Amino acid sequence: MGVILLIRHGQASFGADDYDVLSDQGHAQARHTGTVLAARGIEPARVIAGGLRRQRDTAEGLLAGLGRADLPIAEDPRWNEYDQFGLLGLGPPVEEWPEDLAARNRVFQAALDQALAAWVGGATGDGGGESHADFHGRATGALDELRAAPGTSLVVSSGGVIALVAAHIMGIPPAHWPALNRTMVNASITKVITGSRGATLVSLNEHGHLEGVDGVAVTYR
């Protein structure tokens, strides 16, 4: 039997010039989650992260908190997030982006929801780009490859990938995984058990370890 711990990256920099950079809060979330895993006696047999900077930096923070900064981090781009900003063109245009960050986030989420519905339904942008079928295939393929791996696999990915993988395991139709995506918390833990019966989801989006901790907050983007 094997264990796969899917960790969403820490808070990134929504609203900044480069989203793919952990905020100070994101770094704190990553380190704290690592200390929590250490307290649980987690000893990863392998550590994998997508190729995005926020994923790699989260993995490094996790290992620092875990006390295992010596462990190598294998990069696997199949765990990369879909191009959420590039997909916005599949939905109706946003007439005006609010200056207030919280309001901008709400407008962005509403636009993304409509774009994702079109994308899952088969739409692609004028410039092409990754199809939803390709996204589904690479994410589930990465999961399948780990199903035979012994010990504990620690994987740092993103909310959309983790939500899709969880929906796939539970047999939820592809059209409905975006609803799970909206609830994914930064530095949350999703646990999958693998064995002779395949992959079983035993926890999704666990984030209690982030609540009530000085210097650490529960965030969603």
C-alpha positions in Angstrom: 0.0 0.0 0.0 1.2 3.5 -0.8 0.2 7.0 0.3 0.0 10.1 -1.9 -0.2 13.5 -0.1 -1.3 16.2 -2.5 -0.3 19.6 -1.2 -1.7 22.8 -2.8 0.9 25.5 -3.1 1.0 28.4 -0.6 -0.6 31.7 -1.3 0.6 33.2 -4.5 0.6 36.9 -5.6 -2.9 37.5 -7.0 -3.1 41.1 -8.3 0.6 41.5 -8.6 2.6 41.7 -11.9 3.7 38.0 -11.4 1.1 35.7 -9.8 3.6 32.8 -9.8 5.5 34.1 -6.7 4.7 33.1 -3.1 3.6 35.8 -0.8 5.1 36.1 2.7 1.9 34.3 3.8 2.5 31.6 1.2 6.0 30.9 2.5 4.7 30.8 6.1 1.9 28.3 5.1 4.4 26.0 3.4 6.8 25.9 6.4 4.1 25.4 8.9 2.5 22.6 6.9 5.9 20.9 6.8 6.2 21.1 10.6 2.7 19.6 10.9 3.7 16.7 8.6 6.8 16.2 10.7 4.7 16.0 13.9 2.6 13.4 12.2 5.7 11.3 11.5 5.5 11.7 7.8 8.7 10.4 6.1 8.4 10.9 2.3 9.9 8.3 0.0 9.8 10.9 -2.8 9.0 14.6 -3.2 7.5 15.8 -6.5 6.5 19.3 -7.6 5.1 20.8 -10.7 7.4 23.1 -12.7 5.8 26.4 -11.5 7.8 28.6 -9.2 5.1 28.7 -6.6 5.0 24.9 -6.5 8.7 24.5 -6.3 9.1 27.2 -3.5 6.2 25.6 -1.6 8.0 22.2 -1.8 11.2 23.7 -0.5 9.3 25.4 2.4 7.6 22.1 3.2 10.9 20.2 3.4 12.4 22.9 5.6 9.5 22.6 8.0 9.7 18.9 7.8 13.4 19.0 8.7 14.3 17.3 5.5 15.8 20.0 3.3 18.2 17.5 2.1 15.6 15.5 0.1 15.6 16.1 -3.7 12.6 17.5 -5.4 11.7 15.9 -8.7 10.0 18.2 -11.2 7.0 16.9 -13.1 5.2 19.4 -15.2 2.1 17.2 -15.4 1.3 18.6 -11.9 1.3 22.1 -13.3 -1.9 24.2 -13.0 -4.0 24.8 -16.1 -3.6 28.3 -17.6 -6.3 30.1 -15.6 -5.5 33.5 -16.9 -5.2 32.4 -20.5 -8.7 30.7 -20.3 -10.5 33.9 -19.3 -11.0 34.6 -23.0 -13.4 31.7 -23.3 -15.9 33.6 -21.1 -17.6 37.0 -21.5 -15.2 39.9 -21.3 -14.7 41.6 -18.0 -15.8 45.2 -18.5 -13.9 46.6 -15.5 -11.5 45.2 -13.0 -12.1 46.6 -9.5 -9.2 48.3 -7.7 -10.1 46.5 -4.4 -8.3 43.2 -4.3 -11.2 41.3 -2.7 -13.6 42.6 -5.2 -11.2 41.9 -8.1 -10.9 38.3 -6.8 -14.7 37.9 -6.9 -15.0 39.2 -10.4 -12.1 37.0 -11.5 -13.7 33.9 -10.0 -17.0 34.6 -11.7 -15.3 35.0 -15.1 -13.2 31.9 -14.5 -16.2 29.8 -13.6 -17.8 30.6 -17.0 -14.5 30.1 -18.9 -14.0 26.7 -17.2 -17.5 25.6 -18.1 -16.7 26.4 -21.8 -13.3 24.7 -21.6 -14.6 21.5 -20.0 -17.3 21.5 -22.7 -14.6 21.4 -25.4 -13.9 25.0 -26.2 -10.4 26.2 -26.9 -9.0 29.7 -27.3 -8.3 31.3 -30.6 -4.6 30.6 -30.1 -5.2 27.0 -29.3 -3.5 26.0 -26.0 -4.0 23.0 -23.8 -7.4 21.3 -24.2 -9.4 20.1 -21.2 -9.0 16.5 -22.4 -5.2 17.0 -22.4 -5.2 18.5 -19.0 -7.3 15.6 -17.7 -5.0 13.1 -19.3 -1.8 14.5 -17.9 -3.1 15.0 -14.4 -4.6 11.5 -14.1 -1.6 10.0 -15.8 0.7 11.5 -13.2 -1.6 10.1 -10.5 -1.6 6.6 -12.1 2.2 6.6 -12.3 2.4 7.0 -8.5 -0.2 4.3 -7.7 2.5 1.6 -7.9 5.0 3.6 -5.9 5.7 2.3 -2.4 5.8 4.5 0.7 4.7 8.1 0.9 4.8 10.4 -2.1 4.7 14.1 -1.3 3.3 16.0 -4.3 3.1 19.8 -4.5 0.6 20.9 -7.1 -2.3 23.4 -7.6 -5.9 23.6 -6.7 -7.3 22.8 -10.2 -5.1 19.7 -10.6 -5.9 18.4 -7.1 -9.6 19.0 -7.6 -9.6 17.2 -10.9 -7.7 14.2 -9.5 -10.0 14.0 -6.5 -13.1 14.1 -8.8 -11.6 11.5 -11.0 -11.0 9.1 -8.1 -14.5 9.6 -6.8 -16.1 9.2 -10.3 -17.4 12.7 -10.4 -18.1 13.8 -14.0 -15.5 16.3 -15.4 -18.1 19.1 -15.6 -18.2 19.2 -11.8 -14.6 19.3 -10.7 -14.4 23.2 -11.0 -16.9 23.3 -8.0 -14.2 21.5 -5.9 -11.5 23.8 -7.2 -13.3 26.9 -5.8 -13.0 25.5 -2.3 -9.3 24.5 -2.4 -7.2 26.2 0.4 -3.6 27.2 0.0 -1.3 24.6 1.6 -4.2 22.2 2.2 -3.5 18.4 2.3 -5.4 15.9 0.2 -4.6 12.2 1.0 -4.9 9.3 -1.4 -4.3 5.7 -0.5 -3.2 3.3 -3.2 -3.3 -0.5 -3.3 -4.6 -3.5 -5.1 -8.0 -1.8 -5.5 -6.6 1.3 -7.1 -6.6 4.8 -5.6 -8.9 5.8 -2.7 -9.5 9.3 -1.6 -9.5 9.4 2.2 -9.3 13.2 2.8 -9.8 16.3 0.6 -8.6 19.9 1.2 -7.6 19.3 4.8 -6.7 22.7 6.3 -7.4 22.6 10.0 -3.6 22.8 10.6 -3.7 26.4 9.3 -6.5 27.6 11.6 -5.7 29.5 14.8 -1.9 29.6 14.2 0.0 32.8 14.7 1.4 34.1 11.5 -0.6 31.7 9.4 -4.0 32.3 7.7 -6.5 30.3 5.6 -6.4 31.7 2.1 -7.9 30.6 -1.2 -5.8 32.2 -4.0 
